[in-house]
Amino acid sequence: MIIRFKKGKHQGKHKPDTLTCIRDDSSITWTHLHSGFVQHDLGHYVAETTCGFKNAFFSLVAKGHDIPDFSRPKSERPFEIPQEATAVEPLVALLQAELWESFPAPLLESNSACLPPNVTEAQIESMRKQLRELLRRWGNLEPGESMELEFGPSASHD
């Protein structure tokens, strides 16, 4: 699956950032991103690719679930969110929080009880490095430009 983050052309004029996923079967799902969600979704990308989660956000999108359905009320959502997807959220939130200078490192280690089982120190360091690099790339984009990432078995990352 291709994940495309596009920087909005006119943030103040209702042309926000967007997230588009193009699945291997060529089907597409997308959404506008509110402030802070690029960092959050990039955190999902690094967590899911580094740790190999198979039932978290991008894995579920790759399997055919539409992005807007994730924010629907549980009673209206056409699928159940798996436990693994719920368990990844604290990891993503902590990765995102570490980006803020007001939080001293090592925030993840001090909250290890909140993390999914079997996440290693090496994986945490790799996720930090990857997220900083992806956010650097995002920051260098001009309004209207996109950044694409590959997700799935053929995705390469370090």
Beta strands, then each sheet from edge to edge (+ up, - down):
strand 1: 2-6
strand 2: 17-22
strand 3: 28-33
strand 4: 146-150
sheet 1: 3+ 2- 1+ 4-
end
